[in-house]
Amino acid sequence: MNLDDPKKLDAMAKAGTLPKLLLLWGEDAGAVIRYQKKLEKLAVTAFPDFNSQRFDGRFPLDLNVLGDAVRSLPMMAPRRFVLVDDLNPGLVSTGDSEKLRQLLEEQPEETLFVITMHTILPDLKKKGDKGGKLLELCGEYGAVCAFQKPAMTQAVQQITAEAERAGSVIAQKEAKLLAEYCGREPLRMKEETRKLAAHSPEGITREDIEELVTPVTEARAFDLTGRILSRDYTAALGVIDDLIFLRETPVSILTILTMAFVDMHRAAAAKNTGIPDHEARKAYGYSSSYRYEQAVKNQRRFSLPALEDILGLLAEADLRSKSTGVDPRVVLETTVAEIFRRMEQV
């Protein structure tokens, strides 16, 4: 069963007709996590230490251990909750898929089994994609619900309309910035636009947004890229401090920093082959035109070999932070320092 609207999930929860298996996925990670917590609260009514169990899907799963958790009956409560959080479908082997199918066939009605995916998403256009196969499997045995953010154009329209309703105005450039700060999360965009409109009825400015809106972690992490591009080493380390204070891990900061340089490398490669920006953005699958526009602008500071060199450095850093005993924060800060050193040589 595929649910094309999260409101259908709400209706099923209210009616008490939730299936025993749910897969929640999409780039709106905030909404995925909110619904996952809502479902856990709904399912676990007593003895949470015994009736709730979670697995980190970013790492290889032991399907035997997961199977034992799902098949276990609740303790002195009507339901049990099992979560596989942020599953990386690429780590699910063919053998694991068969074990998972068998597990779903044997899953008791008393267990609410929830799988989430919001970091590595299925490519539904790619034949044989593991994520797509997982969606099919979960749709066969339960329900799949997608939580997709609005595209940047739609997000700008929503912010502009909300500003007008609240008695203010906002230019397209500022609306794009606000959408990025809010992570294109619809509810937060609406709330922040109303707040800004009340503060600045004459018109919402960039300064208003930067002063009054706390950017989502991803926006702050991309802000690190901006500090690097402006060659402000002290500010770059300050962004890292802020992100870690917000409990973001050095590994995830490194991942988002890598994404920014991957964007620039793609834009540079497209430019070198003469592919128009709008065609390249579509071919690369960017739903956010703003993100690709930033990559096009920023790649001009580097040659293609320089970008390839930095991407190699970031790949090495990712490997060191995950497979050695070195403190990941030390790896991150050392890598940023090395990027600055190599930029000086460009």
C-alpha positions in Angstrom: 0.0 0.0 0.0 1.4 3.4 -1.0 0.1 6.5 0.9 0.6 9.6 -1.3 -0.3 12.0 1.5 0.8 11.9 5.2 -2.7 12.9 6.2 -3.8 9.4 5.2 -1.4 8.1 7.8 -3.0 10.4 10.4 -6.5 9.1 9.4 -5.4 5.5 9.8 -3.9 6.2 13.2 -7.1 7.9 14.3 -9.2 5.0 13.1 -6.9 2.4 14.6 -6.2 0.8 11.2 -2.5 1.3 11.0 -0.7 -1.7 9.3 1.9 -3.6 11.3 4.7 -2.4 9.0 5.3 1.2 7.9 8.1 2.6 5.8 8.5 6.4 6.1 10.8 8.0 3.6 11.6 11.3 1.8 13.9 14.3 1.9 11.7 16.1 4.5 13.7 14.4 7.3 12.0 16.6 9.9 8.6 15.3 9.0 9.8 11.7 8.8 11.2 11.9 12.3 8.1 13.7 13.7 5.9 10.9 12.4 8.3 8.2 13.6 8.1 9.7 17.2 4.3 10.0 16.9 4.0 6.4 15.9 6.3 5.3 18.7 4.2 7.2 21.3 1.1 5.7 19.9 2.4 2.2 20.0 4.3 2.1 23.3 1.9 2.6 26.2 3.8 0.9 29.0 7.3 -0.4 29.8 9.2 1.4 27.0 12.5 -0.2 28.0 11.0 -3.6 27.1 8.5 -2.6 24.4 10.6 -0.3 22.3 13.7 -1.2 20.3 15.6 0.7 17.7 18.4 -0.1 15.2 20.7 2.3 13.3 20.1 1.7 9.6 23.2 3.7 8.6 25.3 0.6 9.4 24.9 -3.0 8.3 22.0 -4.7 10.2 22.1 -8.2 11.8 18.8 -9.5 10.3 18.8 -12.3 12.9 18.9 -9.9 15.8 16.3 -7.6 14.1 14.1 -10.7 13.5 14.2 -11.6 17.2 13.2 -8.0 18.1 10.3 -7.9 15.6 9.0 -11.4 16.5 9.1 -10.7 20.3 5.7 -10.1 22.0 5.1 -7.0 24.1 5.5 -7.1 27.9 2.3 -6.3 29.7 1.1 -4.0 26.9 -1.0 -4.3 23.8 1.8 -3.4 21.3 5.6 -3.4 20.8 7.5 -0.9 18.7 10.6 -1.7 16.6 12.4 1.0 14.5 15.1 0.8 11.9 16.2 4.4 11.8 17.5 6.0 8.6 18.2 2.8 6.7 20.8 2.8 4.0 19.3 0.5 1.3 22.7 0.0 -0.3 23.7 -2.0 2.8 20.9 -4.5 2.3 22.2 -7.5 0.4 20.1 -9.9 -1.7 20.4 -12.4 1.2 19.2 -9.7 3.7 16.3 -8.9 1.5 15.1 -12.6 1.6 15.6 -12.7 5.3 13.6 -9.5 5.6 10.8 -10.9 3.5 10.6 -14.0 5.7 10.6 -11.7 8.8 7.7 -9.7 7.4 5.8 -12.9 6.7 6.3 -14.0 10.4 5.8 -10.6 12.0 3.1 -10.7 14.8 0.2 -8.3 14.8 1.3 -7.0 18.2 4.5 -5.4 16.8 4.5 -2.1 15.0 7.6 -2.2 12.8 8.7 1.1 11.4 11.6 1.7 8.9 12.7 5.3 8.0 14.9 6.5 5.1 15.9 10.2 4.8 19.6 10.4 4.2 20.1 8.0 1.3 16.9 7.9 -0.7 15.6 5.5 -3.3 16.1 6.4 -7.0 12.7 5.4 -8.4 13.9 6.2 -11.9 16.7 3.7 -11.8 15.8 0.1 -12.6 16.9 -2.4 -10.0 17.6 0.3 -7.3 17.8 -1.3 -3.9 15.8 1.4 -2.3 13.1 1.0 -4.9 13.0 -2.7 -4.3 12.7 -2.1 -0.5 9.7 0.2 -1.1 8.0 -2.5 -3.2 8.6 -5.1 -0.5 7.3 -2.9 2.3 4.3 -1.8 0.2 3.5 -5.5 -0.2 3.5 -6.3 3.5 2.5 -2.9 4.9 2.3 0.7 3.9 4.8 3.2 2.4 4.5 6.9 3.0 6.6 9.6 1.3 7.5 12.9 2.9 8.8 15.1 0.1 9.8 18.8 0.5 8.4 21.3 -2.0 10.8 22.2 -4.8 12.5 25.6 -4.4 10.2 27.3 -6.9 7.1 26.0 -4.9 8.7 26.9 -1.6 9.3 30.5 -2.8 5.7 30.8 -3.9 4.5 29.6 -0.5 6.7 32.0 1.4 5.7 34.9 -0.9 2.0 34.2 -0.5 2.3 33.7 3.3 4.1 37.1 3.6 1.3 38.8 1.7 -1.3 37.2 3.9 0.6 38.3 7.0 0.7 41.9 5.7 4.3 42.1 4.4 6.3 41.4 1.2 9.4 39.5 0.4 11.5 39.5 -2.7 12.3 36.2 -4.5 16.0 36.2 -3.5 15.2 36.7 0.1 12.4 34.0 -0.1 15.0 31.6 -1.5 17.3 32.3 1.4 14.5 31.8 3.9 13.5 28.5 2.3 17.1 27.3 2.6 17.3 28.4 6.2 14.1 26.5 6.9 15.2 23.4 5.0 12.1 23.8 2.8 10.0 22.4 5.6 6.5 23.7 5.0 5.4 24.2 8.6 8.6 26.0 9.6 8.5 28.2 6.4 5.0 29.3 7.3 5.9 30.0 11.0 9.1 31.9 10.2 7.4 34.0 7.4 4.7 35.1 9.8 7.3 36.0 12.5 9.3 38.0 10.0 6.2 39.7 8.6 5.2 40.8 12.1 8.7 42.2 12.7 9.0 43.9 9.3 5.6 44.8 7.8 7.3 47.1 5.3 9.2 44.2 3.8 11.3 41.3 4.8 15.1 41.8 4.2 18.1 39.5 4.1 19.3 41.1 7.4 15.9 40.3 9.0 16.3 36.6 8.0 19.9 36.3 9.2 19.1 38.0 12.5 15.8 36.4 13.4 15.9 32.9 11.8 18.0 30.0 13.1 19.0 28.0 10.0 18.6 24.3 9.9 21.7 22.3 10.5 22.2 21.6 6.8 22.1 25.3 6.0 24.7 25.9 8.7 26.8 23.2 7.3 26.6 24.7 3.8 27.5 28.0 5.5 30.8 26.3 6.4 31.4 26.0 2.6 30.7 29.7 2.3 33.3 30.6 4.9 35.8 28.4 3.1 35.1 30.0 -0.2 35.6 33.4 1.3 38.9 32.2 2.8 37.9 33.1 6.3 39.5 30.3 8.4 38.6 31.6 11.8 34.9 31.9 10.8 35.0 28.4 9.3 36.2 26.9 12.6 33.5 29.0 14.3 30.8 27.3 12.2 32.2 23.9 13.1 32.0 24.9 16.8 28.4 26.0 16.4 27.3 22.8 14.6 28.9 20.6 17.1 27.3 22.6 19.9 24.0 21.9 18.1 24.9 18.2 18.4 25.7 17.6 14.8 28.4 15.0 14.4 31.7 15.8 12.6 31.0 12.9 10.2 27.7 14.4 9.1 29.3 17.9 8.8 32.0 16.4 6.6 29.3 14.6 4.5 27.5 17.9 3.8 30.8 19.7 3.1 31.5 17.0 0.6 28.1 17.4 -1.0 28.8 21.1 -1.6 32.1 20.3 -3.4 30.4 17.5 -5.4 27.9 20.1 -6.5 30.7 22.4 -7.6 32.5 19.6 -9.4 29.3 18.6 -11.3 28.7 22.2 -12.3 32.3 22.7 -13.4 32.2 19.4 -15.5 29.0 20.5 -17.2 30.5 24.0 -18.0 33.6 22.4 -19.4 31.5 20.2 -21.8 29.2 23.1 -22.8 26.0 21.8 -21.2 23.5 24.6 -20.3 22.9 25.0 -16.6 19.2 24.2 -16.8 19.9 21.0 -18.7 22.7 19.9 -16.4 20.6 20.6 -13.3 17.8 18.4 -14.7 20.2 15.6 -15.7 21.8 15.6 -12.3 18.4 15.3 -10.6 18.5 18.5 -8.5 15.1 19.4 -7.2 16.5 22.6 -5.8 17.5 25.1 -8.5 18.9 27.3 -5.8 21.5 24.7 -4.7 22.7 24.1 -8.3 22.8 27.9 -9.0 25.1 28.3 -6.0 27.3 25.5 -7.3 27.5 27.2 -10.7 28.6 30.4 -9.1 31.0 28.9 -6.6 32.8 26.5 -9.0 34.3 29.5 -10.9 36.8 29.9 -8.0 38.4 26.5 -8.9 39.7 24.6 -11.8 38.2 21.1 -12.4 41.5 19.4 -11.3 41.5 21.5 -8.1 38.0 20.4 -7.3 38.9 16.7 -8.0 41.9 17.1 -5.7 39.7 18.5 -2.9 37.1 15.7 -3.4 39.9 13.2 -3.0 41.0 14.8 0.2 37.4 14.7 1.5 37.0 11.1 0.6 40.2 10.2 2.5 38.9 12.2 5.5 35.6 10.3 5.4 37.4 7.0 5.4 39.7 8.1 8.3 36.8 9.3 10.4 34.9 6.1 10.1 37.6 3.4 10.1 40.4 4.7 12.4 40.6 5.6 16.1 41.3 9.2 15.3 38.8 11.7 16.8 36.4 12.6 13.9 36.4 16.3 14.9 40.2 16.4 14.6 39.9 14.8 11.1 37.3 17.4 10.1 39.3 20.4 11.3 42.5 19.1 9.8 40.8 18.5 6.5 39.3 22.1 6.5 42.8 23.4 7.2 44.3 21.4 4.3 41.5 22.7 2.0 42.6 26.3 2.9 46.2 25.4 2.3 45.5 24.0 -1.2 43.3 26.9 -2.0 46.2 29.2 -1.4 48.2 27.3 -4.0 45.5 27.8 -6.7 
